[in-house]
Amino acid sequence: MVMDFLTVFVSMFVIIDPLIAIPTFLAFFGNSDRKKQKKAAMEASIAALALLIVFALLGTTILEKMSISLPAFMIAGGILLLYLSFEFIRGELPRTRTVEKDPSDVIVPIATPLLAGPGAITTSIYFTHTYGADATLAAIFFVMFLCFFILYYSTRIVKIIGHNGLRIITRIMGMFTAAIAIGLIEKALITWGVLA
């Protein structure tokens, strides 16, 4: 159970990569007071958490209703993750700008697709199927707990590591994301008997 939790936790954290959401969060709330930043960070994390929990618990049922096999969904998700990893590796970060937003406006684009995007949704479904709901839901909860703190302290994080530091970390995350994406595709092909 502990190893399953750690496997899911590390993979989900790498795929979600909350650091990639920092520039967008600062663009929306960089000049806001701490109370507003806290509310925005909390709403984004809770919305992403709810979305991932729904798909982790009901994803397989949704796929069955749509007559989509899990391996087919894994390949589609793997391709999307691979595409996302290329963006990470290039170190592309959203451009920041000074705008005032209401905290509820973080649902799009921060909660989804930046935090709970197609890759995270696909992976949550796969991990529930592979490692069970308990390990997957616990890992998702702790990842989103970290996401809240990373967003809330985003100003300090940027001051410490700088924008170049963000790009370096994002590139490293991109390599791990690419490996996870290829792993998803490989497991799907093994399930179909294409690979031994």
N, C-alpha and C positions, 0 to 999 in steps of 0.2 A: 504493500500500500504506500509506504513512504517513498520507495523508489519510483513507483508509478506517478505519485504526486510531483516529485522533483523533475521527472522527465517531462510531464505536461507543463509544469510551471515554467521551466527554462525555455521550452519550445514556444509556448504562448507569449512569453515576455519578448523573445527575439522577434517573433512574427508581428506582434502588436507594436513594438518599438516606440514607446511613448515619447522618446526624445525627438522623434520626427514631427510630433505635434507641437513642440515648444514654439517654433517661429510663428505658427498660425495663432497659437494661444496668445503670444505676446503682441501680435498684430491687433488682436481684438481687445486685449485687456492689459497691455503693457503699462498704460498710464492710469489704470483704474486703481482705486484704493484696495487694500488687502482684503476687506470684507467682500467686495465684489469679485475679486480674483478667487477667493475661497469658494464662493457660491458657484461660480462658473466651473471651476475645477471639479467640484462635487457633482454638479449636474451632468457634466460630460462623462465622468467616470461611472455614475449610476446608470445613465442611459446606455452606455456601451456594455456595462455589466448585464443589464436586463436583456439586451439584444442577444448577447452570447449565451446566456442561460437558456433563453427560449429555444435557440437553435441547438444547443447541446442536448436539451431534453426532448425536443420535438423534431429535430432535424431529420432523423431516420424516417419518422412517420410522414413528414412532409415530402421527402424524396419518394417514398413508396406511393403516396397519393399521386405524385406526378410521374410515376413509372420511370424513375431515374435510379439506376443502381449506385450503390456506394462507391465501387471502383470508378465508375464514370465520373461521379462528382469529385472524387479524389484527383483524377487526372485533370479535370477542369480547374479545380482549386490549385493544383500543383503548377499548372501553366500560368495562372494568375499570380501566384506567389513568385514564380520565376521572373515574370515581367516586373513585379514590384521590386524584387531583389536587384535588378539591373538599375532601377532608379536610385535605390539606396547606394549601390556601388559607385554610381556616378556622383554621389554626394549632393543630389539635388534637394534643396530645402525650399519651402515656400517663402516667397518674398514677404518681408514684414512691412507693415504700414501702420500708421497711427489712426485707428478708428475706434469709436465707442460703440460697444455692443451690449445688448441685454444678456445676462447670464444664460437665459433660456435659448439664445441663439447659437450656443455651442453644440447643440445636437447635430447639426450639419454645419461645418464639415468635421468638427473635432471628434465628437462621439462616434460618428460614422460618416465617412469611411476611414478616417485617420486611425482611430483606435479599433473599432469593431468593423473591419473591412471584410471583403470577400475571403481573403486568406485566413483571417482569424475565425470567421464563421465556418469555413470548410474544415479547418483543423479542429475546432471544438466538436463538430459532429464526428469526425474520425476518432478523436481521442475518447469520446464517450463510448463509441463502439468498441474500441480497443482496450482501454484501461478502466472503463466503468464510469458511471456518473459521479460517484463520490470524489474520486481523485480529480476528475476534470472540473467539477464545480468548485472544489476547494482551491484548485490552482487558478481558475479564472477569477475567483474572489480576491485572492492575494495579489494577482497581477494588477487588477483594477485598483486595489488599495494603494499599490505603488504608483500607479498612473496618477492617482489623485495628488499624492505628495510631489511627484515630479512636475505636474502642471502648476501646482500651488507655489512651488519654490523655483519655477522656471527662470525668473529674473536672476536669482542668485546662481543658479546652475550656469546660465550663460556668462555671468560675470566671472565665474571660476574657470570654466573650460573654454569659453569663447566660442564664436561661430565656427572657427576652424576646427576646434575640438569636437563640436557637434557633427561636423562633416566626417571627421575621421571615425568617430564611433558609429555613425550611420553606415559608412562603408564596411566596417567590420560586421555590423548587424546584417548587411546585405549579403555577405558571404555565407553566414549561417542560414539566412533565409533561403538562399539558393539551394543549400544542401538539404534543408527540410523539404523544399519543393520537389527536388529530384527524388527524395526518399518517398514522398507521397505517390509520385508517379510510378516508382519502382514497385511499391507494395501493391498498387492497383494492377500492374502488369503481372505480378506473381499470382495474384488472386485469379486473374483470367487465364493463367497458365502460359502466358506469352514468355515469361522468364522463369527459369527454374529456381 
